[in-house]
Amino acid sequence: MADLSTHKLSIAGREFTSRLILGTGG
């Protein structure tokens, strides 16, 4: 269960970072 939660959080963090980079970098 903990693994799944961590994996979900990792994906969310990566998506957030991707959006941030795309939004800032254009």
C-alpha positions, 0 to 999 in steps of 0.5 A: 500500500505504501509503495502505491502511495509513494508511486502516486505521489512521485507521478504527481510530483513529476507531472507538476514539475513538467507543467511548471517547466513547460509553463515557465520555459514556454 
